[in-house]
Amino acid sequence: MATLSPFHTIGSHCLNLGANELSKSAITSCVCKSKVGQSLQRIDVGRKLLPGEVVHNVAQSPRWSLDLRCFAAARVSVEQTEESVTKTSQVDELQKQSTYLFRTETGGQVKVFVCKRSVKYVVDIEVSSLQLSSDDSQLKLSGGLYRSNHDIINQIIDTPFIARSSSELALELEFEAKEVPCYLSFLLKASSGASSSGSEIRSHRKSSFCVPIGLDQGYPAPLGLSFSTDGSMNFAVYSRNAESLVLCLYDDNASEKPALELDLDPYVNRTGNIWHASIEGAWTFVSYGYRCKGNRDTFHAEHVLLDPYAKIIGSSIPNHHESGLLPKHLGRLCKEPAFDWSGDLSPNIPLEQLLVYRLNVMQFTKDKSSKLPADVAGTFSGVTEKVQHLKDLGINAVLLEPILTFSEQKGPYFPCHFFSPANLYGPSNGSVSAINSMKGMVKNLHANGIEVFLEVVFTHTAEGGALQGLDDLSYYHKNSVEDLEARNALNCNYPVVQQFILDSLRHWVTEFHIDGFCFINASCLLRGVHGERLSRPPLVEAIAFEPVLSMTKIVADCWDPYDKMPKEIRFPHWKKWAEMNTKFCSDIRNFLRGQGALSSLATRLCGSGDIFSDGRGPAFSFNFIARNFGLPLVDLVSYSNAELASEVSWNCGEEGPTINTAVLERRLKQIRNFLFVLYISLGIPVLNMGDECGHSSSGSPSCGSRKHLDWNTMTTGFGIQTTKFISFLISLRKSRSDLLQKRNFLKEENIEWHGSNRSPPGWEDPSCKFLAMRLKADKAEGQLSSEASQLKGDLFIAFNAADRAETIILPPPPEGMAWRQLVDTALPYPGFFSTDGKPICEQMMGLVVYKMKSRSCILFEACTDGS
């Protein structure tokens, strides 16, 4: 025995307007095309069905099984079920029942109950409190079954009601399961016995009564596709300005046209600005999309749109490009694949200890030189196979270039979708395989102590992106800033878009265990609803304090994919946001080519206090020398023509490839210098894929010019020594974390600055190109053991960007210690650093003077005799 839940009362299904409960029902003008195989017949209609109308004068079809019976007097009414205890079978039946309540234009009430009994659908209709004239002796139901104005089912109903009491009439209709989903649209006809004609009674909205059969009204949350415990599928999508919305269902992934279209009723299938519906899971449809109707300037009903919350999406429709329409993706009607996350644990590495490697999933292993199977190369699984390379370098975090579904024409920085990885990164180029492959990659990297960050683009979409066409006035900047409208710029701080972005981020953290995000074009996250600049943008603040994201790293990158240039702004941070430091990149490039000021170099070495001393610290500075756009590291020292002025590069004497030994040696030194400065500076070093082995784009700064990584270059002399040098620098950084991996800035007393001949540096003198610094170890932090041999000494570091050698005088080492040389980028391999990645043990007793060659960097460490 069980009591009916209040959830199944009339009040839970209807909108309360004043003293009357009203069903949100009315027939709408709709679009639907059905295949013949659906056991539905088409009929010719001379004109489209208008809202609130039914079709008249159409002959009944014997194909349809229609059972009209008197409403059973013993039936338990809805009012009674709220208070009484029913049998289990009755409860099970009512649990599948949908209830709709209408008010007529004459003041009466119409209740409609729709439920499924075995393999049939039953519609019970009750009419009460209806005021009829004395001449009207009979009440009839007149109507038909519809899906849309392109799909009108050949079934007309014209039957009288049966009186259950003096004030209540009832009627029951029964339909075969194969005849649904559809809508029953009807009106009431009051007539006298002598005449078949009579007055028509409609709803209080002057429209026909309309209820869905086999298509439940569904629920407004969660957005996207969801599955109930009974197997039914719920669809929910946001569109504030759409006048009507059509659910398109496909039974074949290769089909361009849907097998079934269902027009959602704005009164039944809409709550606020959310359109929703539910259908049984027994249907054989495999994918879905939406058509939106409204103002022709903003809505295009001929386009089938992807659900922006779809978790599994299919590839673009075949031949869709040839039809002249934009690429079309569809949501898949299936649950997300289960994945075994047991044993997975994020490394949760402190921010200041991160060592990041940026890579492109496709380009990382797609080349044949990776020696991976064809279905693994260029996928997430390919990254998993090469995890040992990352470990050999000493990397503990990977930053993946955008992996979301993107425009094939414009590239990964122009996304089409935000809730699933691109299918091309899966072993079989399928959505499910891409999801499983990515989750497997994340779990494997975590097991090897490596965190996973994603580059994400939430400021614009590709043409025909997942949000375009659903409600452009809500999702995009329209009629505000012309430049933003032309860029398909998302209105990020509009509440609905803000919630959409937060939902996407939460999805990647909870479903894929992502450890951090780098927000591309982050400056546009600061724009308000009307395009204005905000000092406290709601989205940026919401991301900083979102509980699910509390343990993730969030990084702002102000590079603009349209301008191909970074923008320097003051980014609001709430002590949570880190930033990609473009000033570090430009200042270090400028100094090493002999044109920068010493003050700029010192600022970058010490953690960019001009940017991060506002309550954060050097750990919030993500430093880089080269990245996926612009010139890679080897090209940075090989090309510097007039077209590359913005790259701040220097070709070391000759443009492009050369056999000039002097130029080649100079380039080799410069590459070592760049890497040395990157890892010796306070902040988070970000190494770009391929810079460890001389990966080149032949002087092109375009992101699209990057080639697949050639793994054969790892075994060349340059690749071997550069990879070992990076590994050595990372080991040094870890062993001297007291000075090189600090979350806070160094104290003034811990740094000494020196110019030439131990004179004060010429900070702003453009002719001064030498700078030395002594980092003093804090004894309280440096003493890891009571034994003196474990004491960590000072570091002496010098940088010479001049074309001439510099004779330097080392300061006296701490008492009981002596200087030893760890790095001199001018020396030949393997002597310029320790070949096995450990500090050179040779003592340089009594060393006072050291001759430093041109365009080189050196590092000395003070150590005790026994260390």
N, C-alpha and C positions, 0 to 999 in steps of 0.2 A: 504494500500500500504506500502511496506517495501523494503528496500534495502538489498541485500545480504551482510552479514558480511564478512570482509576480512578473517575471520577464515576459511571460506569454499572455499577459492581459492586453486588452485593447490599448490601454494607455502607453504601453511600451512600443507600439507600432505607429502611433498616430501623433499628429501635431495638434496641440491643444490651442484652440483659438477662442478665447473668452470662455463661455460656458459650454461650448460644443467641441467635441473631438473631431478632427477632420483628417481624412486620409490625404496624403500628398499625391493625388492621382489626377491625370488628365492625359488624353491622347495627344501625341505630338507628331509633327511632320518629321518623317524619318527616312533613312536610306538603308536599304538592305537588299542583298543579292543572294539567293539561295540556290544550291545545286539541286538538280533533279533527283539525285540519289537520296535526298533527305525526306522522301515520301511526302513532299509538299507539292501542291499544284499551283501553277500561276494562273491568273485570270487577267483579262484585258481591262484596264481601267482608263477611262478617257481623260482623266486629269489626276493630278497628285492629291493625295489625301491631306486635307487641311486640319490644323489642330482642332480637336473637339468634334470631328465628324466621324460618321460611320458610313459604310458602303450600303446602298440600298439596291433593291431590284436585281439581286444576283441569285440565281437558282441554287437550291441546296444540292450538295454532292452526296451521293450514296456511299462514297468511299469513307466518309467519316462516321465514326461510331459515337453517337450523341445520345446520352441517356438522360431524359428529363423525368424527374420524379418529384413527388411531393416531399417537402422537407419533413423529416421524421419528427413526430411530436415528442418522442422520447429522447431526442437529442439533448445533450447537456449544453446549456447556453454558456457563453463566455462569463457572464456575471456569476453563474453558479460555480464555475470551475475555480474562481478566485477564492471561494470560501469552503468548498467541499473537498473531500478526499475521493480520488478516482482510482480505478484499476490501473495496473501497470500498462496494459495495452492502450488504454485511453491516453495516458500520459505520453507514451511513445508517439502516438498519433499527433497529439497536440504540439509536441516538441517540433514537429516538422510543419506546423501550420503557420501561415502568414495571415494577418488580419488587417483589413483596411476599412476605414470608416469615412463615409461621405456625408455631406449635408446637401440636400436638394435645394433647388431655387425656390421651392414653395415651402420650405421649412421642415420637410421630413428628413429621415435618416436612412442611409443605405449601408448595411454592413456586409462585407464580403470576406468569406473564409476560404483560403486556398490551401489544400494539403494533398499529400500523396498517400494513396492507399494501395499497397502492393505495387502493381505496375501501372496503375491509373492515377490520374489527377482529378480531384473533386473540387468543384467550386460551389460553395453554398452562399446564397444571397438572401438577405433578410431586409425587408422594407418596413419601416414603422413610422408612426406619427405623420403619415402623408395625408394632406388635406386634398381630397378629391371633390369635384363638383357633384351635385346630385344626379347629373346626367351620365356620369362615368361609372359604369357598373363592372368594368374589367380592367385589370392592369397587366400589361404585357412587357416582356423584355425583348428589345430589338437591338441586334448588334452583330458582331462578327469577330473573327480572329485575325490578328495582324502581327507582322514583325516590323514592317516599315512601309513607306509609300512605294517602294520598289518590290515589295514582297508581301502581297496580301493573300492570305490563305483562303481557299475556296470553301468557306464555311460561314453560312449566314444563320443566325438564330432568331426565331420569332415565336415566342411561346409564353403562355399566361402564367402568372403567379398563382399559388394556392394559398388560400386564407388559413392562417394558423390560429388566429384569434380575431376579434373585431377590429384590432388596431395593428395587426402584424401579418405580413404576407411573406412567403418564402418560396425558394426555388433552388433545386440542386442540378448542376451540370457535371457530366463526367466525360473525360477525354482520355484517349489512349496516350501512352508515354511518347510514342513516336511522333505525335502531333505537336509536341512542345519542344523547345521553349517558344512562347508567343505571348501576345497580349490579348486579353478579352476586352473589347471596347463596346459599350452598350449605353442605351438610354431607355427611359421608361415611357410607355405609351398608355395613356388612359383613354379608354373608348367605351362607348355604350354597346349594348348587345346588338342593336339594330344596325350599327355602322362599324365597319372595320377601321375607319379612320378615327383619329382622336388627337388630343393634345399631347405634345412631347414634353417630357420632364427631364431636365438636365441637372447637372451639379450646380452648386451656388456660383461656380465660375462661368456658367453658361456653356460648359463644355460637356462632352460625353464622360461617362464613368469609365475608367480604364484601370485594369489590374493585370499584373504579369502572372503567367502560368509557367511553372518550370524554371522561372527566372525570379529568384528572390530579390528583395530590395537590397539585401546585403548590409554592410556596415562601413562607416566612413574611416575606420582605423583598424589595422595599420594601412598606410598608403602602399600601393603596389598590389601584387598578387600574394594572397595568403591562403592557407588551407585549414579548414575546420576539422575537428576530430571525426566528424561524420563523412569526411572526404570531399565535401563541397568546396568550391573555389570562390574566394571573394576578391572582387576587383575594386580598387579605389584609386581615384586620380583627382588631382586638383585642377580646376579651371573656373575662375571667377567670372570671366566675361563670355564664355561659350553659352549660346542659347540652347543648344542641344548637343548630345554626345552619343556616338554610336560605338558599340563594342563589336569589333570585327574578330571572328574566330576562323582559324585555318585548320583544315584536316590534312594538309600536305605542305611540308616546308618549301617545296619547290614551286608552289602555286603563287601566281601574282595576285589572284583574286580570292577573297575570303569565301569560305564555304557557307558562312552564316554571318549575318549582321543583325544586331539587336539595338534598336534605338532606346536609350535610357530615358525613362520618364522623369522630367524635371521635378515632379511632385512626389514620386515614389522613390526614385533612385538618386536623390540629391539631398544632402544635409549641409546647410551653409554653402560653401563653395566646393565641397567634395562630392564628386559623382561616384556612385558605388552600385554594385550588383553582385549577385551570387548565383552560381549554377552548380548543378551536381557534378561530381567528379567522374561519373560513369561515361560521360561523353568522350568521343574519340578525337577531339580537337587537340592539336599539338602546339599551336602558337596563337598569339593574339596581338591586337593593336587597337588604336582608336581613331575615329574620325571626329573632328570638331566642327561645329557649324556656328556661324554668327556673322558678324560684320565682315563683308567680303574683303575689306582692306587688311584685316588681321587674321582671318580664318580661311582656310582652303579645304573644303570638305572632301575634295578628291584625293587628298593625301592621307595615307594610313600612317599613324604616328606611333612611335615606340613609347611604351610606358616608362617614364623617367625613373621609376623605382624597380623596374624589372631586374631580377638578380641573375637570370640566365637568359641570354639573348642569342638568337640565331644569326647567321651570316646574312649579308644583304641579299635581297631577292634577285634571282638570276634574271638577266636581260632588263633589269630595272633602269640601268644607265642608258640603254638604247631607247627606252621609252621616252626619254627626255625629262624624266622626273629625278628628284634627288635620290641618293642611295637610301634604301629602306631596310631597317632592322626591325625584327619582331621579338616580343617577349616569348619565352618558351613556357608552356603549361606543364611544368614539372617542379618538384621540390628541389632545393639545393642538395647536392650530393653530400652524404654523410662522410665525415673525415675523422680519423682517429688522432686526436690531439693529446692523447695520454702521454705523460712524460715531458710535454713541451713546457718550457719555462723561459721567459724573456731574460736575456743576460742583464738587463736593467743597469747598464754601464753609466756611471756618473758622467755628467755632461763634459767636464773638463778632461776626461780620459778618452774621449772618442777619437778614433782614427778612421776617417771616412774614405771610401772608394766609390766614386760615381761611375755607373756603367749603364749601357744600353743593352737590354736583355737580348734583343735580336742580334746586334752587332758583336756581342761578346763572344759568342760561340758558333755563329752561322758559317764562318769560313771553314773550308774543308781541312785546313791545317789544325783545327781543334780535334780532329780524329774522333768525332762523336757520330753516332748513327744519325741518319738523315732526319728521323722523326724526333730526335732529341736536340740536335744542333739548332741554335737560335730560339730555344724555349726556356721556360723556367727550370725545367729539368737539366738543361745544359749548364745553367749557373750552378746547380747542385753538383754536377760532375766536376766543376772546376774550383770547388771550394778550397782545395789544397793550395792553389795559387794565392788565394787571398790570405790564407794562414801563413804561407811562406813570407809574404810581405809584412805580416804583422797587423793586418787590418782587423778592426773589430766592429765595423758598421759599413753597410753598402747602401748607397743612395741610388735608387732605380729611376732612370728617366721615365716619363709618364707611360704607364702600362695599361691605361684605360682604353676602351674602344675609341678610335680616333679617325679623323679624316684621312683617307688614303691619298688624297691629293696634296694636303697641306702638312701632314705629319703629326707626330704625337702631341704637339703642343696646341692642337686644335681638337678637343675632345668631342665625342658624340654621345657619350654615356658616362655615368659616374658610379655605378654600383657593381661592375664586373670587369675582370681583366679582358683585354682584347683576345679574341679567339685564336689569332695567329701565334700566340705564345704557348699554346697547348700542343702536345705531341701529335694530335690528330686534327689540329686546327678547329677544334670544337669548343664550345663554351664550357661544357662539363670537364673536359680534359684540361682546359686552361686553368679552371678553378682548382682542381685536384693537384695539378702540377705546381701551381703557385703555393698552395698550402704545404705541399711536400718540401718545396724549396725553403720556405720560411722555417719550418720545423727543423730541417737539416742545418741551416745556418745558425739557428738558435743553439742547437746541440754542439756546434763548434764555436760558441761564444761570440757570434756575430749578429748584431742587430740589423733590422731591415727598415729603411726609410723609403717613402715614396715621394717623388715630385708630383704635385697635383696642380691642376689649372682649373680654378673656379671662377675666373673673371670673364670668360667668354666661351662660346661653343663654336664648333664648325657649322658651316651652312647645312641646315637640315639636321642639327643636333637633336638630342633627346627631348629638349624642352621647347624647341621651336614649333609653333603651330598650335600648342596646347592653350597657351594664354600669354602671348608675347607682351601684352601691356603689363602683366604682373611680373613675368620672369626677366624681361629685358629692359634696358634703358631705351625708352621711346619718347620722342617729342621733347627731349631735354637737351642733350648734347649731341650734335650731328655726328661728331667723330665717334662717339660711343655707339650710336645706332648702327653706323656702317661696319663696326667691328663685331656685331652680334654680342655686345657687352652685357653680361648678366647684371641684374640689379641686386647686387650681393647683400645689401643692407635692408632690402625690402623683407618684411617678416617671413613671408612664405619661402623666399629664396634662402634666407638665412637658415630656416629650419631644414630645408632640403640639404644644404651643405653640411650642417651638423649631423643629419641622419646619415649622409654618405661617410663622413669621417668615423662615426661610431660603428658603422657597418664594417669598415676595413679593420678597425681595432678588434671588434668582437668576433668577426667571422674569419679574419685572415691573420690576426695577431701581429699587426703592423706596429712597429715601435716608434715611428715618428713620421712627420710630414714636412716637406719643403714646398711652400706656396709660391708658385711662379707668378710673376706680374703682381706681386703683393701690393704695390702702390695703389692699384685699382680697387683693392679691398677697402680703401679709405673713402671711397665715393659714396655720397648719400643717395637717396632715392631720386633726386633731381640732378644728379651729377656733381653736386657740390662737394668740396673737401671737408671731411669730418675730423675733428681733433680726437674724438672718442667714438670710433665706429662700433656699432653694436655687435657686428659679426666678429671682429677681431677680439673684442672683450669676451664674447660668449665662448669662443674657442679656448681662450686662456683659462677660463674657469669651468669648462664643461667637465663634470666628474669622470665620465668614461675616458676622457683624454688626459686625465691628470698626470699619468705616468709617461705619456708620450712626449717626445721632443718636437717642438714646433718652430719652424724656421721660415723667416720671410725672405724671399728672393725677388728683388724688384726689377729683374730682367723682363723686358717687354717682348713677347714673341712677334709682335707686329713691327716695332721699330728695330728689333734685333740689338737693342742697347739697354743697359741697366739705367735705372733712375735713382738718383741719390735724394732721399727724403728722410725726415725724422719719423721713424715708425713707432707708434704707440705700443708699449710692450707689457705693462703690468708685471714686470720682472719675470715673465714667462717666455716671451718671444725672443729667440735668437735671430741672427740675420746673416745672410751671405754678404761678406765684406768686400764690396767692389773696390773700395779705396785701397785695401791691402793689395789687391791685384795690380791696380794702376800705379801705385807708389813704388812697389818693389820692381815692377818692370821698368819704370822710369829711372830708378836709381842704378840698376844693374846695366843699363845702357849708357850710364854716365851723365844723366841730365837731372836727376832728382836732388832735392835738398836733404841734408842729413837729419833735419828735424822730422821730416816725413818718415824716413826710414826708422828712426828711433821710436816714433809713435806706433808704427805697425809692429815692431819687434816686441813692444811692451803690452800689446793687447788692444790697441786702438782706443785709448782712453777718451779721445775726442768724440767717440760714438757710444761707448759702453760704460762710461763712468757715471751714468745716470741711474744708479741703483742696480745695475747688472754686474758686469765684470768681463774679463777676457774670455771666459768660457762660452760666452754668448756670441763670440765672433767666429763665424765659419770662414776660414781663410782659404783662398785658392789662387793658383797662378794661371792655370788654364782650365777650360771647361768644355762642354760639348758644343757650344757655339763659339765662334771666333777661332783663332789659331791654336792648334795643339802645341805642346811644349817644344817639340823638335822643330816645328815651323816657326815658332816664336823667335828662334835664333837663326833662322834661315831665310826669312822673307821680310822685307820692309819697304815695298814699293809705295808709291803715292796713294794707291787705292786702299792701303792697309794702315793709313795714318791713325785711325781710331784704335788700332790694336796695340799701339805703343811698343812695337817690336823693333828688333835690330838684327840685320842679317850677318853681322860679324865680318863684313868686308866684301862679300860677294852675294848676289841674289840667287837663291835656289840651290840646286845640287852643284857640288864642286868637288874637285880632286886636289885643291890647294890645301896642303898639309897645315899651314899656319892658320887658315880659316877654320879648318876642321877641329884643330886643337882648341881654338878660341870658343867655338860652339860647344864643344864638350865641356869646357870649364863653365860656360854660362848655364848649361843644363844642370850641372852639379850645384852651381851657386843658387839657382832657383829652388831646387829641392832642399838644399841646406837651409835657406832662409825660411821656407815653408814650415819645416819641422822644428826649427829652433825658436820660432816666434811663439808667444803666448796666444792661445786661441785654438780652434779646432782645425787641423789640417785636412783639406779635401783634395785627394789625388784623383785626377781624371783618367778614365780607362785608356790604356795604351801609352800613357806618358812614361811608363816604366820600361818600355821597349822601343821607343822611337816611332810610334804610330803617327803617320802623316796624312794630311789632307791636300798635299801638294800646293800649299799656300792659299787655299780657299777658306775664308772664314765661315762659310755657310754650313749650317748643321747638316743639311742634306748631302754635303760633299764628303762626309765621313764614311770611310770604308769599313768593312768588317775587320775585326781584329785578326791580324796574321800571327798565329801562335808560333810560327817558325822564328819570328824575330826575338822570341824569348831566349832562344839558344844562341843568338849571335853574341859576339864579344861585347857590343854595346848593351844588349839586353841583359846579359849576365851581370855585368858590373853595375849597371844602373839599378837593377832589381836588388842586388846585394847591398848597394849603398842606401836604398830606401829602407830595407830591412834593418840595417845598422842604425840609421837615424831614428827609426821607431823604437828600437831597443834602447838607444840612448835616452830618448824622450821618456820612456817608461822608468828607466833606472834613475833618472834625475827629475822625477816628477815633482820634487820639492821646488825646483826652479822653472821647469818647462811645462808643467801641467797644472797650473794653479787656477783655482776658481776665482780668486781675487787678485787684484793688481799687486805687483811687488811694492814693497815699502821703499821709500826714497833712499833710506840708508843701506838698502841691499843692492844698489846699483851705483857703479862708478863709470863715468864716460871719459873717453880719451880721444884726442885728435892725434895728428902726426907729432912724433917726438914727445909724446905724453903731454902735449899742450891741450888747452880746452878746445873742444870741437868748434868748428866754424858752422854753426847750425844753419844759418841762412846764406852762407857764402857759396855761390854756385861753382866756384873753383875747387871747393873742398869735396873730395870724393873718398875720403877714408874715415872710418869710424870704428872705434873699439869700445867694448863694454865688458865690465867685470861684474858678474853676478855672484853675490856673496851668499853662501849657504847659511841658513839660520841653524845654529847649533842645536836648538831645541827640536827642530824638525829633522835635521840631518843626522843626528846621532841615533842610529837604529840599534846599536849594541854598546855594551859597556867597554868593549874592546876598541882601542884606538884605531885598529886597522879597518874598522867598519865606518869610520867617520867619512862623511861626504864633504869634499872640498869645494872651493870656488871654481867658477867657469870663466875663462877669458876668451872672448869671441871678437874677431876683427873682420871687417869687410872693406875691400879695396876695389872700387869701380874705376880707378884711373888706368891709363895706358902705361904707366910706369910702376916699377917696383917700389915697395915701401919698407924701410927699415924700422922695425918696431922694437920698443923696449918693454919687456914684460914687467908688470909690477911685482914686488916681492910676494911670494906665496905665503900662506898662513904658516905660523910656526910649526915646525916638524913635518912640513909637506914640501913637495916639489912639483913643478909644472911638468906635465907630459902631453905630448901632442896626440890628439885624436883625429883631427881632420885638417887637411890642406888640399883644397880642390885643384890646386895647380900641379900637384905631383902626379906622376903616371900611375896607372892601375898596375898592381893592387896597392901601391904604397900610400894612396891619398886617404885611405881609411883602413880599419882593421879588416882583413880578408875573411875572418870567421865571425864578424859581427860583434866582436868584443873589443874593448879599448886596448890600444897598443901598450904593452907592459914596459917598454923601454923608458928608463928614467933619463931626463935631460938635466942632469945635475949641473947647477951653476949657470944655467942658461939665463942670459940677461937680454941679449939682442937676437932678433930673428928677422931674416930677410923674407919679406912677403912679396910674391910675384904679382904682376899686374892682373887685374880682373879676377880676383880669387877671394876665397874666404878661408879662415882658419879657426880652429877651436882647440883650446888647451884646458886640461882639468888639473886642479891641484889634488895631489894624493899623498898618502903616507908611504913610507918605504915598503911596508909589507902588503900593500893593497895591489 
